[in-house]
Amino acid sequence: MPGAKVWDPTPAGGSLSTARGEQNPSADGASLSSTEVAAVRALVSGGGILAALRQSDGYHYAGWARDQIATATELADQSGNGNDAVLQASVAAATAWATAGLFTVPNSADTTGLAEIPTLDFYYAGGETLLLFWRGFATPEGADMPLIGDTGDGSATTRQGLNLICTPAGKMKFWLRDSAGAQSASGTSTATCFEAAVEHSLAVCLNGLTRKYAFYVDGVREAAFVPNFLTFASGATPDTISGRTLKLGGSGRVSGGVQDGIASQTRALHVLRRAIGSGAPTGIDDVVANLHRDPTRLVSAEAW
């Protein structure tokens, strides 16, 4: 094209150098090393999109209570997986959305008073890793009660799965059950993370590779888990594949015709897993801290 300017990398009166780091990176002697190629590939995920710019493939569910109409019967899954947290029959949409910016699940009065997310079937025994992050308000009961779980009802030998527990003092526990009914129980959080009038965030990371776990409250790893995750108190190998939906507000277990659970108002919930053998990412503390700061942002493929 007449008059068009063409970029010429050759310096005035000189010639290109083929030395590494000079002006012609594609010349002989200037190719990337295998280590550098691997580093570049690590930044790029499927489809050639930078891993830092796209959401994690590990999402099972991500929901936050905003931009939904008051007649919605679910807390929509923002991860794109379609795993909405659907209200059971006894919870009216008007109740769930009575408080702006919060998804309310009252204390169940019967057997259909929770919200449920499609089956998680987290494979802890096989080596998968799980992160549960929740932010909101919850009212402690007079006994240990689940906020999130999938152990369901039935005999002890059919209640395998996981439970995130609220103690009467508003502390956090975590229970895993195997197919024989044996329970692996965590310790109790030091910080209070369940209060009816004070908003908190909490997270638990279960590392299936190392068989260890850690608690986070309000975006910070608890001191008992610094610098290392801890092992469960029992020696059981939990079978967390329950085949049941993941409940929000309880676990699905029924006592005296009423579901176990606690009254809660959820601002956000994130559920992510990592493949067998992957373990927890080195930046797990940053993942949780960033979710606490802004739970309406999805975790990136680079971070998880």
C-alpha positions in Angstrom: 0.0 0.0 0.0 1.6 3.3 -1.1 2.7 5.4 1.8 2.2 2.7 4.4 4.8 2.4 7.1 6.3 -1.0 7.8 7.9 -1.8 11.1 11.6 -2.8 10.7 13.3 -4.2 13.8 16.8 -3.6 12.4 18.5 -0.6 14.1 19.6 2.2 11.8 22.9 1.3 10.1 23.1 -2.0 11.9 21.9 -5.6 11.7 19.8 -7.9 14.0 21.5 -9.8 16.7 20.5 -13.4 17.3 21.6 -13.4 20.9 19.1 -14.2 23.5 17.2 -11.2 24.8 18.0 -9.1 21.8 15.6 -7.8 19.1 14.9 -11.0 17.2 13.5 -13.6 19.7 12.6 -16.1 17.0 16.1 -16.4 15.6 18.4 -19.4 16.3 19.6 -19.4 19.9 16.6 -17.3 21.1 14.0 -20.0 21.6 12.3 -20.5 25.0 13.7 -23.2 27.3 11.5 -26.2 28.3 11.0 -24.6 31.7 9.8 -21.4 30.2 7.5 -23.2 27.9 6.0 -25.1 30.8 5.5 -21.8 32.7 3.7 -20.2 29.8 1.5 -23.3 29.4 0.6 -23.2 33.1 -0.9 -19.8 32.6 -3.1 -20.9 29.8 -6.2 -23.1 30.2 -8.5 -24.8 27.7 -9.3 -22.8 24.6 -6.2 -20.7 24.9 -7.7 -18.4 27.6 -5.4 -17.2 30.3 -6.1 -19.2 33.5 -6.1 -16.0 35.5 -9.0 -14.7 33.4 -11.4 -17.6 33.5 -13.3 -19.3 36.3 -12.1 -22.6 37.8 -13.2 -25.9 36.2 -13.5 -27.2 39.8 -16.8 -25.5 40.5 -19.8 -27.5 41.7 -21.8 -24.5 42.8 -21.4 -20.7 43.3 -24.3 -18.6 44.5 -24.8 -15.2 45.9 -28.0 -13.4 46.9 -28.4 -10.5 44.6 -30.1 -9.6 41.3 -32.8 -12.2 41.7 -36.6 -11.6 41.8 -38.6 -12.2 44.9 -40.6 -15.0 43.3 -37.5 -17.1 42.5 -37.6 -20.5 44.1 -33.8 -21.0 44.0 -30.5 -19.4 44.8 -29.1 -19.6 41.2 -25.8 -21.2 40.4 -23.5 -18.5 39.0 -20.8 -21.0 38.0 -22.7 -22.0 34.8 -23.2 -25.6 35.9 -26.9 -25.2 36.5 -26.7 -26.6 40.0 -29.2 -24.2 41.5 -30.0 -24.4 45.3 -33.7 -25.1 45.0 -36.1 -24.5 47.8 -37.9 -27.5 49.2 -41.7 -27.5 49.3 -42.2 -25.9 52.8 -40.1 -22.8 52.1 -41.9 -20.0 50.2 -40.0 -17.7 47.9 -41.4 -14.7 49.8 -39.7 -16.1 52.9 -36.4 -16.8 51.2 -36.1 -13.3 49.8 -37.6 -11.4 52.7 -34.3 -9.7 53.4 -32.6 -7.9 50.5 -29.2 -9.4 49.6 -29.7 -12.6 51.7 -31.2 -16.0 51.0 -33.2 -17.0 54.0 -33.8 -20.6 55.0 -35.7 -20.7 58.3 -35.4 -23.4 60.9 -37.2 -26.4 59.4 -40.5 -27.4 61.0 -41.1 -30.5 58.9 -39.3 -32.8 56.4 -39.2 -30.3 53.4 -37.8 -27.1 54.9 -34.3 -26.7 53.3 -32.7 -25.8 50.0 -30.9 -28.4 48.0 -28.1 -28.4 45.5 -27.6 -31.4 43.0 -25.6 -34.3 44.3 -21.9 -33.5 45.1 -20.6 -37.0 45.7 -17.2 -35.7 46.8 -14.7 -38.5 46.6 -12.5 -37.9 49.7 -11.4 -41.6 50.0 -10.2 -41.5 46.4 -8.1 -38.3 46.9 -10.3 -35.4 45.8 -9.9 -32.1 47.5 -12.9 -29.9 48.5 -13.4 -26.2 49.4 -16.6 -25.0 51.0 -17.0 -21.2 51.5 -20.1 -19.7 53.1 -20.9 -16.2 54.2 -24.0 -15.0 56.1 -25.9 -15.2 59.3 -27.0 -18.3 61.3 -28.7 -18.9 64.6 -27.1 -21.6 66.8 -29.3 -24.2 68.4 -29.1 -25.9 71.8 -27.2 -28.8 70.2 -24.8 -29.4 67.3 -26.7 -28.9 64.1 -25.7 -28.9 60.4 -25.7 -25.8 58.2 -24.6 -27.7 55.0 -24.6 -31.5 54.5 -25.6 -34.5 52.5 -25.7 -37.4 55.0 -29.4 -37.5 54.8 -31.7 -39.7 56.9 -31.7 -43.5 57.6 -29.5 -45.8 59.7 -26.0 -45.0 60.7 -24.6 -47.3 58.0 -26.4 -45.4 55.2 -25.5 -41.8 56.3 -22.2 -41.5 54.6 -21.3 -38.0 53.5 -20.3 -34.7 55.0 -21.7 -32.2 57.4 -20.6 -28.6 58.2 -21.8 -28.2 61.8 -22.8 -25.2 64.0 -22.2 -25.7 67.7 -24.4 -24.2 70.5 -21.6 -21.6 71.0 -21.6 -20.6 67.4 -18.3 -22.4 66.5 -17.6 -24.6 63.5 -17.1 -28.4 63.3 -16.9 -30.7 60.4 -18.1 -34.4 60.2 -17.4 -37.0 57.6 -19.0 -40.5 57.7 -18.0 -43.7 56.0 -20.3 -46.4 54.7 -20.1 -48.3 58.0 -21.4 -45.3 60.0 -18.0 -44.5 61.5 -17.7 -40.7 62.0 -14.5 -38.7 61.5 -14.9 -35.5 63.5 -12.8 -32.4 63.3 -11.9 -30.2 66.1 -13.9 -27.0 66.9 -13.0 -23.6 65.5 -11.6 -21.1 68.0 -13.4 -18.1 66.6 -17.2 -17.7 66.6 -18.5 -17.9 63.0 -22.3 -18.4 63.5 -24.3 -15.5 64.9 -27.9 -14.4 64.3 -27.0 -10.6 64.1 -23.4 -10.6 63.1 -22.3 -11.6 59.6 -19.3 -14.0 59.2 -17.6 -16.0 56.5 -16.2 -19.5 57.1 -14.4 -22.0 54.9 -13.2 -25.5 55.3 -10.7 -27.1 52.9 -10.5 -30.9 52.9 -7.3 -32.1 51.3 -8.0 -35.6 50.0 -4.4 -36.1 48.9 -2.9 -35.6 52.4 -6.1 -36.6 54.4 -5.9 -33.3 56.3 -8.2 -30.2 56.7 -8.2 -26.6 57.7 -10.7 -24.0 59.0 -10.9 -20.3 58.0 -13.1 -17.7 59.7 -13.7 -14.3 58.2 -11.1 -14.9 55.5 -8.2 -16.0 57.8 -6.8 -19.5 58.5 -7.3 -20.4 62.1 -4.1 -20.4 64.2 -4.3 -24.1 65.0 -3.9 -24.9 61.2 -0.8 -22.6 60.7 1.5 -23.6 59.1 0.0 -27.0 58.4 -3.4 -28.6 57.9 -4.5 -31.1 60.7 -5.7 -34.7 60.5 -9.1 -35.8 61.7 -9.2 -37.2 65.2 -10.4 -40.6 64.2 -8.6 -43.1 62.0 -11.6 -43.8 59.7 -11.4 -43.4 56.0 -14.6 -41.5 55.3 -16.8 -42.6 52.3 -18.3 -39.2 51.4 -20.1 -40.4 48.2 -23.7 -40.3 49.5 -25.7 -40.1 46.3 -27.9 -37.4 48.0 -28.4 -33.8 47.2 -26.3 -31.3 49.1 -28.5 -29.4 51.6 -28.3 -25.7 52.6 -29.8 -25.1 56.1 -29.3 -28.7 57.3 -28.2 -32.1 56.2 -31.5 -33.9 55.4 -31.5 -36.0 58.5 -34.9 -36.1 60.2 -35.4 -36.3 64.0 -38.9 -36.6 65.3 -40.5 -35.7 62.0 -38.3 -32.5 61.6 -35.2 -32.0 59.6 -32.0 -31.2 61.6 -30.7 -27.8 60.8 -30.4 -24.1 61.7 -32.1 -20.9 60.6 -29.7 -19.2 58.2 -29.4 -16.2 55.9 -26.8 -16.9 53.1 -25.1 -14.1 51.3 -22.8 -16.4 49.3 -21.8 -20.1 49.0 -19.0 -21.5 46.9 -18.4 -25.3 46.5 -15.2 -26.3 44.6 -13.3 -29.6 44.2 -10.0 -30.5 42.8 -9.1 -33.7 40.9 -7.8 -36.8 42.6 -4.1 -36.4 43.4 -4.1 -32.6 43.1 -4.3 -31.6 46.7 -5.0 -28.1 47.9 -3.4 -25.3 45.9 -0.4 -23.5 47.4 -2.4 -20.2 47.3 -5.4 -21.6 49.2 -5.1 -18.8 51.9 -5.4 -16.1 49.1 -8.4 -17.9 47.6 -10.3 -17.8 50.8 -9.3 -14.2 51.7 -10.4 -13.0 48.2 -13.8 -14.8 48.6 -14.2 -13.1 52.0 -13.5 -9.7 50.4 -15.8 -10.2 47.5 -17.9 -13.5 47.4 -19.5 -12.4 44.1 -16.3 -13.1 42.2 -15.6 -16.6 40.9 -12.3 -18.3 41.8 -10.1 -18.4 38.7 -8.6 -21.5 37.0 -5.2 -20.2 38.0 -6.0 -20.1 41.7 -7.9 -23.4 41.9 
